[in-house]
Amino acid sequence: MPSRNPLSQLATLGEEVLGKAAHNPTASRVLQGAMQLKDRVDDLSKRVRGLEAMEKRIAQLEKRLAKLESAARRKPTSSAKKKGATKE
């Protein structure tokens, strides 16, 4: 009989443990909870990626707004020039 390598022995043992755990109601609930947790974490990570993109867009908009505000402060309005230029 050929000797089995340690990896195949470990795989066989893992399959046996999973098979026994599938018949145990407590282990089944734990496994079900772990799968739900994985799904929730996946959903949460997708939402976080969406928030990161939104934060980048907000940062870009804030920069544009700051540019517009600084440009508006530099240019005096035409009505202010006319009032100051005409003295009676």
PDB file of N, CA, C and O in Angstrom:
ATOM      1  N   MET A   1       0.842  -1.174   0.000  1.00  0.00           N
ATOM      2  CA  MET A   1       0.000   0.000   0.000  1.00  0.00           C
ATOM      3  C   MET A   1       0.888   1.238   0.000  1.00  0.00           C
ATOM      4  O   MET A   1       1.787   1.349   0.833  1.00  0.00           O
ATOM      5  N   PRO A   2       0.647   2.188  -0.938  1.00  0.00           N
ATOM      6  CA  PRO A   2       1.497   3.374  -1.008  1.00  0.00           C
ATOM      7  C   PRO A   2       1.243   4.302   0.183  1.00  0.00           C
ATOM      8  O   PRO A   2       0.120   4.408   0.675  1.00  0.00           O
ATOM      9  N   SER A   3       2.303   4.966   0.631  1.00  0.00           N
ATOM     10  CA  SER A   3       2.151   5.893   1.757  1.00  0.00           C
ATOM     11  C   SER A   3       1.533   7.197   1.257  1.00  0.00           C
ATOM     12  O   SER A   3       1.841   7.663   0.160  1.00  0.00           O
ATOM     13  N   ARG A   4       0.671   7.771   2.064  1.00  0.00           N
ATOM     14  CA  ARG A   4       0.003   9.015   1.688  1.00  0.00           C
ATOM     15  C   ARG A   4       0.806  10.193   2.209  1.00  0.00           C
ATOM     16  O   ARG A   4       1.399  10.134   3.286  1.00  0.00           O
ATOM     17  N   ASN A   5       0.815  11.244   1.441  1.00  0.00           N
ATOM     18  CA  ASN A   5       1.554  12.421   1.891  1.00  0.00           C
ATOM     19  C   ASN A   5       0.731  13.159   2.953  1.00  0.00           C
ATOM     20  O   ASN A   5      -0.481  12.961   3.039  1.00  0.00           O
ATOM     21  N   PRO A   6       1.362  13.985   3.743  1.00  0.00           N
ATOM     22  CA  PRO A   6       0.671  14.669   4.845  1.00  0.00           C
ATOM     23  C   PRO A   6      -0.476  15.569   4.374  1.00  0.00           C
ATOM     24  O   PRO A   6      -1.485  15.696   5.067  1.00  0.00           O
ATOM     25  N   LEU A   7      -0.331  16.182   3.220  1.00  0.00           N
ATOM     26  CA  LEU A   7      -1.401  17.053   2.725  1.00  0.00           C
ATOM     27  C   LEU A   7      -2.663  16.264   2.392  1.00  0.00           C
ATOM     28  O   LEU A   7      -3.767  16.700   2.721  1.00  0.00           O
ATOM     29  N   SER A   8      -2.519  15.139   1.762  1.00  0.00           N
ATOM     30  CA  SER A   8      -3.711  14.347   1.430  1.00  0.00           C
ATOM     31  C   SER A   8      -4.350  13.794   2.698  1.00  0.00           C
ATOM     32  O   SER A   8      -5.574  13.698   2.782  1.00  0.00           O
ATOM     33  N   GLN A   9      -3.535  13.431   3.682  1.00  0.00           N
ATOM     34  CA  GLN A   9      -4.087  12.969   4.958  1.00  0.00           C
ATOM     35  C   GLN A   9      -4.863  14.086   5.651  1.00  0.00           C
ATOM     36  O   GLN A   9      -5.931  13.845   6.216  1.00  0.00           O
ATOM     37  N   LEU A  10      -4.331  15.299   5.609  1.00  0.00           N
ATOM     38  CA  LEU A  10      -4.997  16.440   6.214  1.00  0.00           C
ATOM     39  C   LEU A  10      -6.302  16.753   5.482  1.00  0.00           C
ATOM     40  O   LEU A  10      -7.309  17.072   6.114  1.00  0.00           O
ATOM     41  N   ALA A  11      -6.283  16.664   4.170  1.00  0.00           N
ATOM     42  CA  ALA A  11      -7.492  16.910   3.390  1.00  0.00           C
ATOM     43  C   ALA A  11      -8.570  15.886   3.720  1.00  0.00           C
ATOM     44  O   ALA A  11      -9.739  16.241   3.869  1.00  0.00           O
ATOM     45  N   THR A  12      -8.188  14.628   3.835  1.00  0.00           N
ATOM     46  CA  THR A  12      -9.146  13.575   4.178  1.00  0.00           C
ATOM     47  C   THR A  12      -9.721  13.811   5.565  1.00  0.00           C
ATOM     48  O   THR A  12     -10.926  13.676   5.773  1.00  0.00           O
ATOM     49  N   LEU A  13      -8.874  14.156   6.498  1.00  0.00           N
ATOM     50  CA  LEU A  13      -9.319  14.435   7.861  1.00  0.00           C
ATOM     51  C   LEU A  13     -10.270  15.631   7.875  1.00  0.00           C
ATOM     52  O   LEU A  13     -11.287  15.605   8.567  1.00  0.00           O
ATOM     53  N   GLY A  14      -9.946  16.669   7.119  1.00  0.00           N
ATOM     54  CA  GLY A  14     -10.805  17.852   7.032  1.00  0.00           C
ATOM     55  C   GLY A  14     -12.171  17.512   6.467  1.00  0.00           C
ATOM     56  O   GLY A  14     -13.183  18.023   6.945  1.00  0.00           O
ATOM     57  N   GLU A  15     -12.213  16.656   5.456  1.00  0.00           N
ATOM     58  CA  GLU A  15     -13.484  16.232   4.870  1.00  0.00           C
ATOM     59  C   GLU A  15     -14.325  15.469   5.880  1.00  0.00           C
ATOM     60  O   GLU A  15     -15.542  15.637   5.942  1.00  0.00           O
ATOM     61  N   GLU A  16     -13.670  14.631   6.668  1.00  0.00           N
ATOM     62  CA  GLU A  16     -14.385  13.862   7.686  1.00  0.00           C
ATOM     63  C   GLU A  16     -14.980  14.788   8.749  1.00  0.00           C
ATOM     64  O   GLU A  16     -16.126  14.621   9.169  1.00  0.00           O
ATOM     65  N   VAL A  17     -14.186  15.759   9.170  1.00  0.00           N
ATOM     66  CA  VAL A  17     -14.657  16.702  10.188  1.00  0.00           C
ATOM     67  C   VAL A  17     -15.836  17.502   9.654  1.00  0.00           C
ATOM     68  O   VAL A  17     -16.824  17.695  10.363  1.00  0.00           O
ATOM     69  N   LEU A  18     -15.746  17.966   8.424  1.00  0.00           N
ATOM     70  CA  LEU A  18     -16.852  18.722   7.832  1.00  0.00           C
ATOM     71  C   LEU A  18     -18.096  17.861   7.694  1.00  0.00           C
ATOM     72  O   LEU A  18     -19.211  18.332   7.916  1.00  0.00           O
ATOM     73  N   GLY A  19     -17.908  16.611   7.331  1.00  0.00           N
ATOM     74  CA  GLY A  19     -19.053  15.700   7.217  1.00  0.00           C
ATOM     75  C   GLY A  19     -19.747  15.491   8.546  1.00  0.00           C
ATOM     76  O   GLY A  19     -20.976  15.489   8.616  1.00  0.00           O
ATOM     77  N   LYS A  20     -18.966  15.314   9.602  1.00  0.00           N
ATOM     78  CA  LYS A  20     -19.548  15.140  10.939  1.00  0.00           C
ATOM     79  C   LYS A  20     -20.203  16.440  11.409  1.00  0.00           C
ATOM     80  O   LYS A  20     -21.261  16.412  12.037  1.00  0.00           O
ATOM     81  N   ALA A  21     -19.582  17.562  11.111  1.00  0.00           N
ATOM     82  CA  ALA A  21     -20.128  18.850  11.536  1.00  0.00           C
ATOM     83  C   ALA A  21     -21.444  19.155  10.839  1.00  0.00           C
ATOM     84  O   ALA A  21     -22.308  19.824  11.406  1.00  0.00           O
ATOM     85  N   ALA A  22     -21.604  18.673   9.620  1.00  0.00           N
ATOM     86  CA  ALA A  22     -22.845  18.925   8.884  1.00  0.00           C
ATOM     87  C   ALA A  22     -24.026  18.246   9.556  1.00  0.00           C
ATOM     88  O   ALA A  22     -25.156  18.720   9.434  1.00  0.00           O
ATOM     89  N   HIS A  23     -23.798  17.160  10.254  1.00  0.00           N
ATOM     90  CA  HIS A  23     -24.877  16.438  10.922  1.00  0.00           C
ATOM     91  C   HIS A  23     -25.152  16.977  12.324  1.00  0.00           C
ATOM     92  O   HIS A  23     -26.172  16.638  12.923  1.00  0.00           O
ATOM     93  N   ASN A  24     -24.273  17.797  12.845  1.00  0.00           N
ATOM     94  CA  ASN A  24     -24.438  18.369  14.179  1.00  0.00           C
ATOM     95  C   ASN A  24     -25.215  19.684  14.053  1.00  0.00           C
ATOM     96  O   ASN A  24     -24.761  20.587  13.352  1.00  0.00           O
ATOM     97  N   PRO A  25     -26.381  19.818  14.716  1.00  0.00           N
ATOM     98  CA  PRO A  25     -27.185  21.035  14.577  1.00  0.00           C
ATOM     99  C   PRO A  25     -26.462  22.298  15.065  1.00  0.00           C
ATOM    100  O   PRO A  25     -26.600  23.362  14.460  1.00  0.00           O
ATOM    101  N   THR A  26     -25.710  22.188  16.131  1.00  0.00           N
ATOM    102  CA  THR A  26     -25.000  23.352  16.649  1.00  0.00           C
ATOM    103  C   THR A  26     -23.933  23.809  15.663  1.00  0.00           C
ATOM    104  O   THR A  26     -23.816  25.000  15.372  1.00  0.00           O
ATOM    105  N   ALA A  27     -23.173  22.878  15.162  1.00  0.00           N
ATOM    106  CA  ALA A  27     -22.135  23.220  14.190  1.00  0.00           C
ATOM    107  C   ALA A  27     -22.763  23.783  12.918  1.00  0.00           C
ATOM    108  O   ALA A  27     -22.206  24.684  12.291  1.00  0.00           O
ATOM    109  N   SER A  28     -23.900  23.260  12.550  1.00  0.00           N
ATOM    110  CA  SER A  28     -24.593  23.749  11.364  1.00  0.00           C
ATOM    111  C   SER A  28     -25.005  25.210  11.548  1.00  0.00           C
ATOM    112  O   SER A  28     -24.863  26.018  10.630  1.00  0.00           O
ATOM    113  N   ARG A  29     -25.517  25.548  12.738  1.00  0.00           N
ATOM    114  CA  ARG A  29     -25.901  26.937  13.019  1.00  0.00           C
ATOM    115  C   ARG A  29     -24.690  27.861  13.011  1.00  0.00           C
ATOM    116  O   ARG A  29     -24.751  28.984  12.509  1.00  0.00           O
ATOM    117  N   VAL A  30     -23.594  27.372  13.573  1.00  0.00           N
ATOM    118  CA  VAL A  30     -22.368  28.178  13.590  1.00  0.00           C
ATOM    119  C   VAL A  30     -21.892  28.432  12.163  1.00  0.00           C
ATOM    120  O   VAL A  30     -21.517  29.552  11.816  1.00  0.00           O
ATOM    121  N   LEU A  31     -21.910  27.397  11.350  1.00  0.00           N
ATOM    122  CA  LEU A  31     -21.497  27.535   9.958  1.00  0.00           C
ATOM    123  C   LEU A  31     -22.418  28.491   9.211  1.00  0.00           C
ATOM    124  O   LEU A  31     -21.961  29.308   8.412  1.00  0.00           O
ATOM    125  N   GLN A  32     -23.715  28.385   9.473  1.00  0.00           N
ATOM    126  CA  GLN A  32     -24.685  29.268   8.828  1.00  0.00           C
ATOM    127  C   GLN A  32     -24.428  30.720   9.245  1.00  0.00           C
ATOM    128  O   GLN A  32     -24.466  31.627   8.413  1.00  0.00           O
ATOM    129  N   GLY A  33     -24.169  30.932  10.529  1.00  0.00           N
ATOM    130  CA  GLY A  33     -23.862  32.276  11.019  1.00  0.00           C
ATOM    131  C   GLY A  33     -22.593  32.836  10.392  1.00  0.00           C
ATOM    132  O   GLY A  33     -22.525  34.020  10.063  1.00  0.00           O
ATOM    133  N   ALA A  34     -21.599  31.989  10.230  1.00  0.00           N
ATOM    134  CA  ALA A  34     -20.345  32.429   9.608  1.00  0.00           C
ATOM    135  C   ALA A  34     -20.568  32.835   8.158  1.00  0.00           C
ATOM    136  O   ALA A  34     -19.989  33.814   7.686  1.00  0.00           O
ATOM    137  N   MET A  35     -21.402  32.091   7.457  1.00  0.00           N
ATOM    138  CA  MET A  35     -21.696  32.432   6.054  1.00  0.00           C
ATOM    139  C   MET A  35     -22.461  33.760   5.969  1.00  0.00           C
ATOM    140  O   MET A  35     -22.194  34.575   5.085  1.00  0.00           O
ATOM    141  N   GLN A  36     -23.411  33.976   6.887  1.00  0.00           N
ATOM    142  CA  GLN A  36     -24.145  35.243   6.905  1.00  0.00           C
ATOM    143  C   GLN A  36     -23.209  36.402   7.217  1.00  0.00           C
ATOM    144  O   GLN A  36     -23.320  37.478   6.628  1.00  0.00           O
ATOM    145  N   LEU A  37     -22.291  36.176   8.143  1.00  0.00           N
ATOM    146  CA  LEU A  37     -21.319  37.204   8.487  1.00  0.00           C
ATOM    147  C   LEU A  37     -20.456  37.556   7.286  1.00  0.00           C
ATOM    148  O   LEU A  37     -20.171  38.730   7.045  1.00  0.00           O
ATOM    149  N   LYS A  38     -20.041  36.551   6.537  1.00  0.00           N
ATOM    150  CA  LYS A  38     -19.237  36.785   5.335  1.00  0.00           C
ATOM    151  C   LYS A  38     -20.021  37.637   4.339  1.00  0.00           C
ATOM    152  O   LYS A  38     -19.480  38.582   3.766  1.00  0.00           O
ATOM    153  N   ASP A  39     -21.296  37.302   4.134  1.00  0.00           N
ATOM    154  CA  ASP A  39     -22.127  38.075   3.210  1.00  0.00           C
ATOM    155  C   ASP A  39     -22.284  39.522   3.667  1.00  0.00           C
ATOM    156  O   ASP A  39     -22.242  40.446   2.855  1.00  0.00           O
ATOM    157  N   ARG A  40     -22.462  39.705   4.954  1.00  0.00           N
ATOM    158  CA  ARG A  40     -22.613  41.060   5.492  1.00  0.00           C
ATOM    159  C   ARG A  40     -21.333  41.863   5.344  1.00  0.00           C
ATOM    160  O   ARG A  40     -21.378  43.049   5.015  1.00  0.00           O
ATOM    161  N   VAL A  41     -20.208  41.237   5.580  1.00  0.00           N
ATOM    162  CA  VAL A  41     -18.921  41.922   5.436  1.00  0.00           C
ATOM    163  C   VAL A  41     -18.695  42.298   3.972  1.00  0.00           C
ATOM    164  O   VAL A  41     -18.200  43.388   3.683  1.00  0.00           O
ATOM    165  N   ASP A  42     -19.051  41.411   3.053  1.00  0.00           N
ATOM    166  CA  ASP A  42     -18.925  41.721   1.628  1.00  0.00           C
ATOM    167  C   ASP A  42     -19.782  42.935   1.266  1.00  0.00           C
ATOM    168  O   ASP A  42     -19.331  43.832   0.553  1.00  0.00           O
ATOM    169  N   ASP A  43     -21.021  42.955   1.761  1.00  0.00           N
ATOM    170  CA  ASP A  43     -21.929  44.065   1.482  1.00  0.00           C
ATOM    171  C   ASP A  43     -21.377  45.362   2.067  1.00  0.00           C
ATOM    172  O   ASP A  43     -21.410  46.410   1.422  1.00  0.00           O
ATOM    173  N   LEU A  44     -20.877  45.281   3.282  1.00  0.00           N
ATOM    174  CA  LEU A  44     -20.320  46.461   3.934  1.00  0.00           C
ATOM    175  C   LEU A  44     -19.104  46.985   3.184  1.00  0.00           C
ATOM    176  O   LEU A  44     -18.942  48.197   3.044  1.00  0.00           O
ATOM    177  N   SER A  45     -18.256  46.101   2.704  1.00  0.00           N
ATOM    178  CA  SER A  45     -17.064  46.546   1.970  1.00  0.00           C
ATOM    179  C   SER A  45     -17.450  47.228   0.660  1.00  0.00           C
ATOM    180  O   SER A  45     -16.791  48.178   0.238  1.00  0.00           O
ATOM    181  N   LYS A  46     -18.517  46.749   0.012  1.00  0.00           N
ATOM    182  CA  LYS A  46     -18.997  47.418  -1.209  1.00  0.00           C
ATOM    183  C   LYS A  46     -19.493  48.818  -0.887  1.00  0.00           C
ATOM    184  O   LYS A  46     -19.236  49.759  -1.638  1.00  0.00           O
ATOM    185  N   ARG A  47     -20.198  48.956   0.220  1.00  0.00           N
ATOM    186  CA  ARG A  47     -20.700  50.278   0.603  1.00  0.00           C
ATOM    187  C   ARG A  47     -19.556  51.223   0.939  1.00  0.00           C
ATOM    188  O   ARG A  47     -19.606  52.401   0.587  1.00  0.00           O
ATOM    189  N   VAL A  48     -18.539  50.729   1.607  1.00  0.00           N
ATOM    190  CA  VAL A  48     -17.400  51.562   1.968  1.00  0.00           C
ATOM    191  C   VAL A  48     -16.679  52.037   0.713  1.00  0.00           C
ATOM    192  O   VAL A  48     -16.260  53.192   0.633  1.00  0.00           O
ATOM    193  N   ARG A  49     -16.535  51.147  -0.266  1.00  0.00           N
ATOM    194  CA  ARG A  49     -15.899  51.571  -1.525  1.00  0.00           C
ATOM    195  C   ARG A  49     -16.712  52.677  -2.182  1.00  0.00           C
ATOM    196  O   ARG A  49     -16.146  53.608  -2.756  1.00  0.00           O
ATOM    197  N   GLY A  50     -18.034  52.582  -2.100  1.00  0.00           N
ATOM    198  CA  GLY A  50     -18.893  53.628  -2.653  1.00  0.00           C
ATOM    199  C   GLY A  50     -18.704  54.937  -1.909  1.00  0.00           C
ATOM    200  O   GLY A  50     -18.714  56.005  -2.523  1.00  0.00           O
ATOM    201  N   LEU A  51     -18.534  54.871  -0.611  1.00  0.00           N
ATOM    202  CA  LEU A  51     -18.309  56.080   0.184  1.00  0.00           C
ATOM    203  C   LEU A  51     -16.976  56.720  -0.152  1.00  0.00           C
ATOM    204  O   LEU A  51     -16.867  57.946  -0.187  1.00  0.00           O
ATOM    205  N   GLU A  52     -15.966  55.910  -0.398  1.00  0.00           N
ATOM    206  CA  GLU A  52     -14.651  56.451  -0.747  1.00  0.00           C
ATOM    207  C   GLU A  52     -14.727  57.235  -2.058  1.00  0.00           C
ATOM    208  O   GLU A  52     -14.127  58.301  -2.189  1.00  0.00           O
ATOM    209  N   ALA A  53     -15.461  56.703  -3.011  1.00  0.00           N
ATOM    210  CA  ALA A  53     -15.615  57.404  -4.291  1.00  0.00           C
ATOM    211  C   ALA A  53     -16.366  58.719  -4.083  1.00  0.00           C
ATOM    212  O   ALA A  53     -16.031  59.739  -4.685  1.00  0.00           O
ATOM    213  N   MET A  54     -17.378  58.681  -3.228  1.00  0.00           N
ATOM    214  CA  MET A  54     -18.140  59.883  -2.952  1.00  0.00           C
ATOM    215  C   MET A  54     -17.279  60.932  -2.250  1.00  0.00           C
ATOM    216  O   MET A  54     -17.393  62.124  -2.538  1.00  0.00           O
ATOM    217  N   GLU A  55     -16.425  60.496  -1.338  1.00  0.00           N
ATOM    218  CA  GLU A  55     -15.532  61.426  -0.644  1.00  0.00           C
ATOM    219  C   GLU A  55     -14.570  62.091  -1.622  1.00  0.00           C
ATOM    220  O   GLU A  55     -14.269  63.277  -1.481  1.00  0.00           O
ATOM    221  N   LYS A  56     -14.089  61.352  -2.603  1.00  0.00           N
ATOM    222  CA  LYS A  56     -13.202  61.933  -3.618  1.00  0.00           C
ATOM    223  C   LYS A  56     -13.942  63.006  -4.409  1.00  0.00           C
ATOM    224  O   LYS A  56     -13.403  64.082  -4.667  1.00  0.00           O
ATOM    225  N   ARG A  57     -15.184  62.703  -4.792  1.00  0.00           N
ATOM    226  CA  ARG A  57     -15.977  63.679  -5.547  1.00  0.00           C
ATOM    227  C   ARG A  57     -16.229  64.925  -4.718  1.00  0.00           C
ATOM    228  O   ARG A  57     -16.159  66.038  -5.239  1.00  0.00           O
ATOM    229  N   ILE A  58     -16.521  64.755  -3.436  1.00  0.00           N
ATOM    230  CA  ILE A  58     -16.762  65.909  -2.565  1.00  0.00           C
ATOM    231  C   ILE A  58     -15.501  66.751  -2.449  1.00  0.00           C
ATOM    232  O   ILE A  58     -15.571  67.980  -2.481  1.00  0.00           O
ATOM    233  N   ALA A  59     -14.352  66.104  -2.314  1.00  0.00           N
ATOM    234  CA  ALA A  59     -13.084  66.838  -2.218  1.00  0.00           C
ATOM    235  C   ALA A  59     -12.836  67.650  -3.495  1.00  0.00           C
ATOM    236  O   ALA A  59     -12.388  68.795  -3.428  1.00  0.00           O
ATOM    237  N   GLN A  60     -13.127  67.060  -4.648  1.00  0.00           N
ATOM    238  CA  GLN A  60     -12.959  67.783  -5.915  1.00  0.00           C
ATOM    239  C   GLN A  60     -13.901  68.981  -5.980  1.00  0.00           C
ATOM    240  O   GLN A  60     -13.502  70.067  -6.400  1.00  0.00           O
ATOM    241  N   LEU A  61     -15.139  68.785  -5.568  1.00  0.00           N
ATOM    242  CA  LEU A  61     -16.107  69.880  -5.587  1.00  0.00           C
ATOM    243  C   LEU A  61     -15.700  70.994  -4.623  1.00  0.00           C
ATOM    244  O   LEU A  61     -15.867  72.172  -4.938  1.00  0.00           O
ATOM    245  N   GLU A  62     -15.176  70.640  -3.465  1.00  0.00           N
ATOM    246  CA  GLU A  62     -14.728  71.646  -2.506  1.00  0.00           C
ATOM    247  C   GLU A  62     -13.577  72.468  -3.076  1.00  0.00           C
ATOM    248  O   GLU A  62     -13.515  73.679  -2.864  1.00  0.00           O
ATOM    249  N   LYS A  63     -12.664  71.816  -3.801  1.00  0.00           N
ATOM    250  CA  LYS A  63     -11.560  72.542  -4.426  1.00  0.00           C
ATOM    251  C   LYS A  63     -12.085  73.518  -5.481  1.00  0.00           C
ATOM    252  O   LYS A  63     -11.649  74.667  -5.552  1.00  0.00           O
ATOM    253  N   ARG A  64     -13.029  73.040  -6.300  1.00  0.00           N
ATOM    254  CA  ARG A  64     -13.606  73.914  -7.329  1.00  0.00           C
ATOM    255  C   ARG A  64     -14.319  75.102  -6.700  1.00  0.00           C
ATOM    256  O   ARG A  64     -14.197  76.231  -7.176  1.00  0.00           O
ATOM    257  N   LEU A  65     -15.060  74.847  -5.636  1.00  0.00           N
ATOM    258  CA  LEU A  65     -15.775  75.915  -4.954  1.00  0.00           C
ATOM    259  C   LEU A  65     -14.804  76.924  -4.357  1.00  0.00           C
ATOM    260  O   LEU A  65     -15.034  78.130  -4.445  1.00  0.00           O
ATOM    261  N   ALA A  66     -13.730  76.450  -3.755  1.00  0.00           N
ATOM    262  CA  ALA A  66     -12.735  77.354  -3.184  1.00  0.00           C
ATOM    263  C   ALA A  66     -12.119  78.228  -4.269  1.00  0.00           C
ATOM    264  O   ALA A  66     -11.882  79.414  -4.044  1.00  0.00           O
ATOM    265  N   LYS A  67     -11.856  77.658  -5.444  1.00  0.00           N
ATOM    266  CA  LYS A  67     -11.312  78.443  -6.561  1.00  0.00           C
ATOM    267  C   LYS A  67     -12.294  79.520  -6.985  1.00  0.00           C
ATOM    268  O   LYS A  67     -11.918  80.675  -7.187  1.00  0.00           O
ATOM    269  N   LEU A  68     -13.561  79.133  -7.118  1.00  0.00           N
ATOM    270  CA  LEU A  68     -14.573  80.098  -7.536  1.00  0.00           C
ATOM    271  C   LEU A  68     -14.736  81.213  -6.503  1.00  0.00           C
ATOM    272  O   LEU A  68     -14.876  82.382  -6.864  1.00  0.00           O
ATOM    273  N   GLU A  69     -14.718  80.855  -5.237  1.00  0.00           N
ATOM    274  CA  GLU A  69     -14.865  81.865  -4.187  1.00  0.00           C
ATOM    275  C   GLU A  69     -13.676  82.813  -4.160  1.00  0.00           C
ATOM    276  O   GLU A  69     -13.851  84.017  -3.976  1.00  0.00           O
ATOM    277  N   SER A  70     -12.471  82.289  -4.339  1.00  0.00           N
ATOM    278  CA  SER A  70     -11.287  83.159  -4.325  1.00  0.00           C
ATOM    279  C   SER A  70     -11.275  84.056  -5.559  1.00  0.00           C
ATOM    280  O   SER A  70     -10.851  85.208  -5.476  1.00  0.00           O
ATOM    281  N   ALA A  71     -11.731  83.549  -6.692  1.00  0.00           N
ATOM    282  CA  ALA A  71     -11.795  84.362  -7.904  1.00  0.00           C
ATOM    283  C   ALA A  71     -12.838  85.461  -7.737  1.00  0.00           C
ATOM    284  O   ALA A  71     -12.624  86.578  -8.209  1.00  0.00           O
ATOM    285  N   ALA A  72     -13.944  85.179  -7.089  1.00  0.00           N
ATOM    286  CA  ALA A  72     -14.985  86.176  -6.880  1.00  0.00           C
ATOM    287  C   ALA A  72     -14.504  87.264  -5.923  1.00  0.00           C
ATOM    288  O   ALA A  72     -14.899  88.420  -6.068  1.00  0.00           O
ATOM    289  N   ARG A  73     -13.675  86.928  -4.966  1.00  0.00           N
ATOM    290  CA  ARG A  73     -13.151  87.925  -4.019  1.00  0.00           C
ATOM    291  C   ARG A  73     -12.144  88.850  -4.689  1.00  0.00           C
ATOM    292  O   ARG A  73     -12.069  90.029  -4.343  1.00  0.00           O
ATOM    293  N   ARG A  74     -11.379  88.344  -5.627  1.00  0.00           N
ATOM    294  CA  ARG A  74     -10.350  89.148  -6.294  1.00  0.00           C
ATOM    295  C   ARG A  74     -10.944  90.192  -7.222  1.00  0.00           C
ATOM    296  O   ARG A  74     -10.422  91.303  -7.318  1.00  0.00           O
ATOM    297  N   LYS A  75     -12.026  89.851  -7.905  1.00  0.00           N
ATOM    298  CA  LYS A  75     -12.624  90.766  -8.878  1.00  0.00           C
ATOM    299  C   LYS A  75     -13.682  91.625  -8.178  1.00  0.00           C
ATOM    300  O   LYS A  75     -14.693  91.093  -7.718  1.00  0.00           O
ATOM    301  N   PRO A  76     -13.469  92.932  -8.089  1.00  0.00           N
ATOM    302  CA  PRO A  76     -14.516  93.777  -7.519  1.00  0.00           C
ATOM    303  C   PRO A  76     -15.662  93.899  -8.517  1.00  0.00           C
ATOM    304  O   PRO A  76     -15.455  93.808  -9.727  1.00  0.00           O
ATOM    305  N   THR A  77     -16.847  94.102  -8.011  1.00  0.00           N
ATOM    306  CA  THR A  77     -18.010  94.202  -8.899  1.00  0.00           C
ATOM    307  C   THR A  77     -17.955  95.512  -9.658  1.00  0.00           C
ATOM    308  O   THR A  77     -17.361  96.478  -9.180  1.00  0.00           O
ATOM    309  N   SER A  78     -18.556  95.560 -10.819  1.00  0.00           N
ATOM    310  CA  SER A  78     -18.525  96.758 -11.650  1.00  0.00           C
ATOM    311  C   SER A  78     -19.315  97.887 -11.005  1.00  0.00           C
ATOM    312  O   SER A  78     -18.969  99.052 -11.201  1.00  0.00           O
ATOM    313  N   SER A  79     -20.360  97.588 -10.246  1.00  0.00           N
ATOM    314  CA  SER A  79     -21.142  98.637  -9.597  1.00  0.00           C
ATOM    315  C   SER A  79     -20.335  99.307  -8.498  1.00  0.00           C
ATOM    316  O   SER A  79     -20.514 100.500  -8.254  1.00  0.00           O
ATOM    317  N   ALA A  80     -19.464  98.586  -7.836  1.00  0.00           N
ATOM    318  CA  ALA A  80     -18.634  99.185  -6.787  1.00  0.00           C
ATOM    319  C   ALA A  80     -17.629 100.158  -7.399  1.00  0.00           C
ATOM    320  O   ALA A  80     -17.312 101.172  -6.778  1.00  0.00           O
ATOM    321  N   LYS A  81     -17.125  99.880  -8.591  1.00  0.00           N
ATOM    322  CA  LYS A  81     -16.178 100.777  -9.259  1.00  0.00           C
ATOM    323  C   LYS A  81     -16.876 102.069  -9.649  1.00  0.00           C
ATOM    324  O   LYS A  81     -16.328 103.157  -9.472  1.00  0.00           O
ATOM    325  N   LYS A  82     -18.078 101.947 -10.177  1.00  0.00           N
ATOM    326  CA  LYS A  82     -18.811 103.128 -10.635  1.00  0.00           C
ATOM    327  C   LYS A  82     -19.157 104.043  -9.470  1.00  0.00           C
ATOM    328  O   LYS A  82     -19.047 105.262  -9.600  1.00  0.00           O
ATOM    329  N   LYS A  83     -19.570 103.491  -8.344  1.00  0.00           N
ATOM    330  CA  LYS A  83     -19.941 104.306  -7.183  1.00  0.00           C
ATOM    331  C   LYS A  83     -18.731 105.047  -6.656  1.00  0.00           C
ATOM    332  O   LYS A  83     -18.839 106.220  -6.297  1.00  0.00           O
ATOM    333  N   GLY A  84     -17.600 104.406  -6.601  1.00  0.00           N
ATOM    334  CA  GLY A  84     -16.394 105.037  -6.079  1.00  0.00           C
ATOM    335  C   GLY A  84     -15.824 106.069  -7.041  1.00  0.00           C
ATOM    336  O   GLY A  84     -15.194 107.027  -6.592  1.00  0.00           O
ATOM    337  N   ALA A  85     -16.014 105.914  -8.314  1.00  0.00           N
ATOM    338  CA  ALA A  85     -15.426 106.807  -9.319  1.00  0.00           C
ATOM    339  C   ALA A  85     -16.194 108.101  -9.462  1.00  0.00           C
ATOM    340  O   ALA A  85     -15.588 109.121  -9.791  1.00  0.00           O
ATOM    341  N   THR A  86     -17.476 108.115  -9.236  1.00  0.00           N
ATOM    342  CA  THR A  86     -18.276 109.340  -9.423  1.00  0.00           C
ATOM    343  C   THR A  86     -18.525 110.014  -8.098  1.00  0.00           C
ATOM    344  O   THR A  86     -19.283 109.514  -7.267  1.00  0.00           O
ATOM    345  N   LYS A  87     -17.885 111.151  -7.899  1.00  0.00           N
ATOM    346  CA  LYS A  87     -18.108 111.923  -6.687  1.00  0.00           C
ATOM    347  C   LYS A  87     -18.818 113.202  -7.072  1.00  0.00           C
ATOM    348  O   LYS A  87     -18.453 113.846  -8.055  1.00  0.00           O
ATOM    349  N   GLU A  88     -19.813 113.569  -6.317  1.00  0.00           N
ATOM    350  CA  GLU A  88     -20.561 114.773  -6.634  1.00  0.00           C
ATOM    351  C   GLU A  88     -20.192 115.922  -5.776  1.00  0.00           C
ATOM    352  O   GLU A  88     -20.746 117.010  -5.931  1.00  0.00           O
TER     353      GLU A  88
END
